[in-house]
Amino acid sequence: MGARPRTRYARSGDYSIAYQVVGDAHLDLVLVWGFVSHLEYAWED
């Protein structure tokens, strides 16, 4: 697996949503692991 992408944040009112951009394909994909999850843990072994 390559380098871990930078975690960015989108704000909506009082909330922050973490996201990462991986690759540069013609199609965007949004992956939601569950109701509440930690984005950084997805890159752990």
N, C-alpha and C positions, 0 to 999 in steps of 0.2 A: 504494500500500500504506500502511496506517496505521502508527501508532507501534509500535515493537518492544516486545513484551510482556516483562514481568519474568521472568527465569530463576529458578526455584525448585528446590529439591533435596529429594529423598526419600532417606532413609537405610535401608539394609538391611545390618546387620552393619557391616563395615568399608568398605562401598561407598556411594557417593552417586550417585544417578541424577538428571540434570537434566531438568526439564520446564517447559513454558510453557502457560498457559491462554489461549486465544484465543476470544472470542465467548461466547455463553451459550445455545446451542441445547439442545433437549431430548435430544439424542443425544451421547454422548461418543465421541470418536475418538482412537485412539492411533496416531501415525505414527512408524514406525521407519525411518530412512533407510538404515541398514546396521548391520553388527555393531558398529562403532565409528565415531562421527561427532561433530561439534561443533555443538551446537544453535544457537549464535550465528551460524554461517556460513550457516544456512538463510535468514537475512534479508538477506544481501548481494545486491547487484545482479548 
